[in-house]
């Protein structure tokens, strides 16, 4: 991971958070006993003092469509994402943050109420590792089913909902399903690596914004 990539991403998130931190938490959050009262900065501080309780409450709100709650979770996890990216020669912080957003949007609150931060970090790491090219394994009964096959279903659903367009869907598929790096994906798609990363980031945010609708559509 390059220092430039780290600086741009983290600076943008922290600049946004510096504006958000002093904002009062939404009134609707007062109905959630686990969340501290006060500003969004107070809620973030609450994550440090009672991580499972506060993170789980925020993820529950995110599951109900509250993107701001998910944003607080991402800010809480940001230092860990930076550390993981620094230790990874094959991915940068953008890759980790994109994967984290998906984990935040789809975290199974009822099923995994403990060690929430560790679960998010491990799930994110697995997602990043899974996007890398891997050898195709074969068994006597046929090829091993692709563990990322469901990703294409999600992408198709995103297009059907109008959350992403065809080019964004294709970009996400080339990177997250085919396992190509930003540079390699750019060569396939006829765009720069920077444009690939931008389109992936934008596409993931768009899918995160309609996570509830995606869940309903896929369930039906």
Residue pairs with C-beta under 8 A, 6 or more apart in sequence:
1 85
1 86
1 88
1 89
1 91
1 92
1 93
2 92
5 92
5 93
5 94
6 82
6 85
6 86
6 92
6 93
9 92
9 93
9 94
9 97
10 78
10 82
10 93
13 74
13 75
13 78
13 97
14 78
17 75
20 40
20 71
21 39
21 40
21 41
21 44
22 39
22 40
22 41
23 39
23 40
24 38
24 39
24 40
25 35
25 36
25 37
25 38
25 39
25 40
25 42
25 43
26 66
26 68
28 66
29 35
29 43
29 61
29 69
30 37
32 57
32 60
32 61
34 50
34 53
34 54
34 56
34 57
35 43
35 46
35 54
35 57
35 58
36 42
36 43
36 45
36 46
36 54
40 68
40 72
43 54
43 58
43 72
44 72
44 75
44 76
46 54
47 54
47 55
47 58
47 72
47 73
47 76
48 76
51 76
51 116
51 117
52 113
52 114
52 115
52 116
52 117
55 73
55 76
55 116
55 117
55 120
56 109
56 113
56 116
58 69
58 70
58 72
58 73
59 69
59 70
59 73
59 104
59 107
59 109
59 116
60 109
61 69
61 70
62 69
62 70
62 73
62 104
62 105
62 107
62 211
63 107
63 109
63 211
63 212
64 212
65 211
65 212
67 208
67 209
70 101
70 104
70 105
70 208
73 104
73 120
74 97
74 100
74 101
74 104
76 117
77 100
77 117
77 120
77 121
78 97
80 117
80 121
81 93
81 96
81 97
81 100
81 121
81 124
82 93
84 96
84 121
84 124
84 125
85 91
85 92
85 93
85 95
85 96
88 96
88 128
90 132
91 128
94 197
94 200
94 201
95 128
95 131
96 124
96 128
97 201
98 200
98 201
98 204
99 124
99 127
99 128
99 131
100 120
100 124
101 204
101 205
101 208
102 127
102 204
102 207
102 208
103 120
103 123
103 124
103 127
104 120
104 208
105 207
105 208
105 211
106 211
106 215
107 116
107 119
107 120
107 123
112 119
130 147
130 148
130 179
131 175
131 176
131 179
132 179
133 179
133 180
134 179
136 143
136 144
137 143
137 144
138 144
148 176
148 177
151 173
151 176
151 177
152 173
152 177
153 218
154 207
154 214
154 218
155 164
155 169
155 172
155 173
155 177
156 169
157 214
157 217
157 218
158 164
158 169
158 203
158 206
158 207
158 210
158 214
159 165
159 166
159 169
160 217
161 210
161 213
161 214
161 217
163 206
163 207
163 209
163 210
163 213
163 214
164 172
164 203
164 206
164 207
167 189
167 199
168 199
168 202
168 203
168 206
169 203
170 189
171 185
171 189
171 191
171 196
171 199
171 200
171 203
172 199
172 200
172 203
172 204
174 180
174 185
174 188
174 189
175 181
175 182
175 185
175 196
175 200
176 200
178 185
180 188
181 193
182 193
182 194
182 196
182 197
182 200
183 193
183 196
185 193
185 196
186 192
186 193
186 195
186 196
189 196
191 199
207 214
